[in-house]
Amino acid sequence: MKSSSTVGVIVPEISNTFFGELFSGVEEITKRHNLSLLYSGNDNDMDTDYKALDMMKMQRVRGLLYIPAVNYSALGVLDKLQRKLDRMNCPIVCMDRDIGLKCDIVHFDDQSAVRKAVLALANEGHRKIAIIIGDKENILSVQRFEGYLEGLKKAGIPYDEDLVFRGTYTRVSGYQVTKQMIAKSKQPTAVITCNNLLSKGYIQAVCEHTHGKTDMYTHIGLDEIDMMQYLGIPYNCIQRDAYELGHSAAELLIKRLEQPDETFQHMILNSPLVHQTF
């Protein structure tokens, strides 16, 4: 019944390039320590998340790098999740989002990053700044939307519900929501999309409408899109280094394995705004 030499990694979408970069950062550390990896996706779904955790427990992983599927705290079931994690009897590092778990945590300050993006657009004279974001229950959506509201308030721009477009964090949703935005009579001059998949759907919809142009609105995406760089298309983004996230989380896990009784650490990574079109 001893633990294995395997580290478990649970993320929302294994196919998302952001998490592919995260995996690379994790592997750089685990290979150095002769540890193998076991990946699983939770599809942003609580039941799937529980099944992934059960599978990791069955495999007796030596440690777990974990991104919670949903906002367990807001749903009132955080204690249930914490008990489930405690029964795994291994060190756990929570990545990318802080829902209040008792473990090591490493994530980006999305709230501050989106606030800075709004202020950067406001400094360029934009007063109609739209946001394309995920559903209200998602912890990252809550934080990113708070950053949006803070940015508007600090810039002296009145909040306009008609400039808020919600969907799911998928390319298809980004495409559909952007089509809805383009069809409205009230038009923004700038748009913030709140993850790379939403950004891809946004770009697809805008390019269809403008016959290949991407400058219909001033746009800032959360996370980079490699395609834009490869095609030489200027792109504004909040740069969250997924490789650094995975690398830092794996380092925290190794440290926890070596020093199990140390105080839990809460690490917040920098996410600068990189803009090329304004």
For each residue, the residues with C-beta under 8 A, 3 or more apart:
1: 60
2: 60
3: 60 61 62 89 90
4: 59 60 61 62
5: 34 35 36 62
6: 35 36 37 38 59 61 62
7: 26 30 35 36 37 38 61 62 63 64 65 250 253
8: 37 38 39 40 56 59 61 63 64 65 66
9: 23 26 37 38 39 40 64 65 66
10: 39 40 41 42 49 52 53 56 64 65 66 67
11: 14 16 19 22 39 40 41 42 67 95
12: 16 19 41 42 43 44 67 69 169
13: 16 19 41 43 44
14: 11 19 39 40 41
15:
16: 11 12 13 19 20 196 197
17: 20 21 196 226
18: 21 22 195 196 223 240 242
19: 11 12 13 14 16 22 23 242
20: 16 17 23 24 242
21: 17 18 24 25 241 242 243 246
22: 11 18 19 25 26 95 242 243 245 246
23: 9 19 20 26 27 37 39 246
24: 20 21 27 28 243 246
25: 21 22 28 29 242 243 244 245 246 247 248 249 250
26: 7 9 22 23 29 30 37 65 246 247 249 250
27: 23 24 30 31 37 246
28: 24 25 31 32 247 250
29: 25 26 32 33 247 250 251 254
30: 7 26 27 33 35 36 37 250
31: 27 28 34 35
32: 28 29
33: 29 30 254
34: 5 31
35: 5 6 7 30 31 62
36: 5 6 7 30
37: 6 7 8 9 23 26 27 30
38: 6 7 8 9 56 59 61
39: 8 9 10 11 14 23
40: 8 9 10 11 14 52 55 56
41: 10 11 12 13 14 48 52
42: 10 11 12 45 48 49 52 67 68 69
43: 12 13 48 69
44: 12 13 69 70 138 168 169
45: 42 48 49 69 70
46: 49 50 69 70 72 75 77
47: 50 51
48: 41 42 43 45 51 52 69
49: 10 42 45 46 52 53 68 69 70
50: 46 47 53 54 84
51: 47 48 54 55
52: 10 40 41 42 48 49 55 56
53: 10 49 50 56 57 66 84 85 88
54: 50 51 57 58
55: 40 51 52 58 59
56: 8 10 38 40 52 53 59 61 64 88
57: 53 54 60 61 87 88
58: 54 55
59: 4 6 8 38 55 56
60: 1 2 3 4 57
61: 3 4 6 7 8 38 56 57 64 88 90
62: 3 4 5 6 7 35 90 257
63: 7 8 90 91 92 93 253 256 257
64: 7 8 9 10 56 61 85 88 90 91 92 93 253
65: 7 8 9 10 26 92 93 95 246 249 250 253
66: 8 9 10 53 85 92 93 94 95
67: 10 11 12 42 94 95 96 97
68: 42 49 71 72 81 94 97 99 101 139
69: 12 42 43 44 45 46 48 49
70: 44 45 46 49 75 137 138 139
71: 68 74 75 99 137 138 139 142
72: 46 68 75 77 78 80 81 99
73: 76 78 99 100 139
74: 71 137 139 142
75: 46 70 71 72 78 137
76: 73
77: 46 72 80 81
78: 72 73 75 81 82 99 100 101
79: 82 83
80: 72 77 83 84
81: 68 72 77 78 84 85 101
82: 78 79 85 86 101 102
83: 79 80 86 87
84: 50 53 80 81 87 88
85: 53 64 66 81 82 88 92 101 103
86: 82 83 89
87: 57 83 84
88: 53 56 57 61 64 84 85 92
89: 3 86
90: 3 61 62 63 64
91: 63 64 103 104 253 256 257 260
92: 63 64 65 66 85 88 101 103 104
93: 63 64 65 66 103 104 105 106 249 250 252 253 256
94: 66 67 68 97 98 99 101 103 104 105 106 107
95: 11 22 65 66 67 105 106 107 245 246 249
96: 67 107 108 140 245
97: 67 68 94 107 139 140
98: 94 101 105 107 139 266
99: 68 71 72 73 78 94 139
100: 73 78
101: 68 78 81 82 85 92 94 98 105
102: 82 264
103: 85 91 92 93 94 264
104: 91 92 93 94 252 253 256 264 265 266 267
105: 93 94 95 98 101 264 265 266 267
106: 93 94 95 245 248 249 252 265 266 267 268 269
107: 94 95 96 97 98 110 245 267 268 269
108: 96 113 240 245 268 269 270 271
109: 112 113 268 269 270 271
110: 107 113 114 140 143 144 147 222 238 240 271
111: 114 115 143 144 146 147 150
112: 109 115 116 147 271
113: 108 109 110 116 117 147 222 238 240 271 273
114: 110 111 117 118 131 144 145 147 148 151 192 194 222 238
115: 111 112 118 119 147 148 150 151 154
116: 112 113 119 120 151 238 273
117: 113 114 120 121 147 151 192 220 238 273
118: 114 115 121 122 129 147 148 150 151 152 154 155 157 192
119: 115 116 122 123 151 154 155
120: 116 117 123 124 220 273 275 278
121: 117 118 124 126 129 190 192 218 220 278
122: 118 119 125 126 127 129 151 155 157
123: 119 120 155
124: 120 121 190 218 278
125: 122
126: 121 122 129 189 190 218
127: 122 157 189
128: 160 163 186 187 188 189 190
129: 118 121 122 126 151 152 157 163 188 189 190 191 192
130: 163 164 165 181 188 190 191 192 217
131: 114 144 145 148 163 164 165 191 192 193 194
132: 165 166 167 174 177 178 181 191 192 193 194 198 202
133: 141 144 145 148 164 165 166 167 194 198
134: 138 140 141 166 167 168 169 194 195 198
135: 138 141 166 167 168
136: 141 142 145 166
137: 70 71 74 75 141
138: 44 70 71 134 135 141 142 169
139: 68 70 71 73 74 97 98 99 142 143
140: 96 97 110 134 143 144 194 195
141: 133 134 135 136 137 138 144 145 166 194
142: 71 74 136 138 139 145 146
143: 110 111 139 140 146 147
144: 110 111 114 131 133 140 141 147 148 194 222
145: 114 131 133 136 141 142 148 149 164
146: 111 142 143 149 150
147: 110 111 112 113 114 115 117 118 143 144 150 151
148: 114 115 118 131 133 144 145 151 152 192
149: 145 146 152 153 159
150: 111 115 118 146 147 153 154
151: 114 115 116 117 118 119 122 129 147 148 154 155
152: 118 129 148 149 155 157 158 159
153: 149 150 156 157
154: 115 118 119 150 151
155: 118 119 122 123 151 152
156: 153
157: 118 122 127 129 152 153
158: 152
159: 149 152
160: 128 163 164
161: 164
162: 184 186
163: 128 129 130 131 160 186 188
164: 130 131 133 145 160 161
165: 130 131 132 133 177 178 180 181
166: 132 133 134 135 136 141 177
167: 132 133 134 135 170 173 174 176 177 198
168: 44 134 135 173
169: 12 44 134 138 173 194 195 197 198
170: 167 173 174 197 198 201
171: 174 175 197 198 200 201 204
172: 175 176 201
173: 167 168 169 170 176 177 197 198 201
174: 132 167 170 171 177 178 193 197 198 199 200 201 202 204 205
175: 171 172 178 179 201 202 204 205
176: 167 172 173 179 180 201 205
177: 132 165 166 167 173 174 180 181 198 201 202
178: 132 165 174 175 181 182 201 202 204 205 206
179: 175 176 182 183 205 209
180: 165 176 177 183 184
181: 130 132 165 177 178 184 188 191
182: 178 179 205 206 209 216
183: 179 180
184: 162 180 181 187
185:
186: 128 162 163
187: 128 184
188: 128 129 130 163 181 191 217
189: 126 127 128 129 217 218
190: 121 124 126 128 129 130 217 218 219 220
191: 129 130 131 132 181 188 202 217 218 219 220
192: 114 117 118 121 129 130 131 132 148 219 220 221 222
193: 131 132 174 198 199 202 219 220 221 222
194: 114 131 132 133 134 140 141 144 169 198 222
195: 18 134 140 169 198 199 222 223
196: 16 17 18 199 200 221 222 223 224 225
197: 16 169 170 171 173 174 200 201
198: 132 133 134 167 169 170 171 173 174 177 193 194 195 201 202 221 222
199: 174 193 195 196 202 203 219 221 222 223 225 237
200: 171 174 196 197 203 204 225 227
201: 170 171 172 173 174 175 176 177 178 197 198 204 205
202: 132 174 175 177 178 191 193 198 199 205 206 219 221
203: 199 200 206 207 214 219 225 228
204: 171 174 175 178 200 201 207 208
205: 174 175 176 178 179 182 201 202 208 209
206: 178 182 202 203 209 210 213 214 216 217 219
207: 203 204 210 211 212 213 214
208: 204 205 211
209: 179 182 205 206 216
210: 206 207 213 214 215 216
211: 207 208
212: 207
213: 206 207 210 216
214: 203 206 207 210 219 233
215: 210 218 277
216: 182 206 209 210 213
217: 130 188 189 190 191 206
218: 121 124 126 189 190 191 215 236 277 278
219: 190 191 192 193 199 202 203 206 214 236 277
220: 117 120 121 190 191 192 193 236 237 238 273 275
221: 192 193 196 198 199 202 224 225 235 236 237 238
222: 110 113 114 144 192 193 194 195 196 198 199 237 238 240
223: 18 195 196 199 237 238 239 240 242
224: 196 221 228 229 235 237 239 274
225: 196 199 200 203 221 228 229 235 237
226: 17 229 230
227: 200 230 231
228: 203 224 225 231 233 234 235
229: 224 225 226 232 233 235
230: 226 227
231: 227 228
232: 229
233: 214 228 229
234: 228 276 277
235: 221 224 225 228 229 276 277
236: 218 219 220 221 273 274 275 276 277 278
237: 199 220 221 222 223 224 225 273 274 275
238: 110 113 114 116 117 220 221 222 223 271 272 273 274
239: 223 224 271 272 273 274
240: 18 108 110 113 222 223 245 269 271
241: 21 244 245 269 271
242: 18 19 20 21 22 25 223 245 246
243: 21 22 24 25 246 247
244: 25 241 247 248 269
245: 22 25 95 96 106 107 108 240 241 242 248 249 269
246: 21 22 23 24 25 26 27 65 95 242 243 249 250
247: 25 26 28 29 243 244 250 251
248: 25 106 244 245 251 252 267 269
249: 25 26 65 93 95 106 245 246 252 253
250: 7 25 26 28 29 30 65 93 246 247 253 254
251: 29 247 248 254 255
252: 93 104 106 248 249 255 256 265 267
253: 7 63 64 65 91 93 104 249 250 256 257
254: 29 33 250 251 257 258
255: 251 252 258 259 262
256: 63 91 93 104 252 253 259 260 262
257: 62 63 91 253 254 260
258: 254 255
259: 255 256 262
260: 91 256 257
261:
262: 255 256 259 265
263:
264: 102 103 104 105
265: 104 105 106 252 262
266: 98 104 105 106
267: 104 105 106 107 248 252
268: 106 107 108 109
269: 106 107 108 109 240 241 244 245 248
270: 108 109
271: 108 109 110 112 113 238 239 240 241
272: 238 239
273: 113 116 117 120 220 236 237 238 239
274: 224 236 237 238 239
275: 120 220 236 237 278
276: 234 235 236
277: 215 218 219 234 235 236
278: 120 121 124 218 236 275
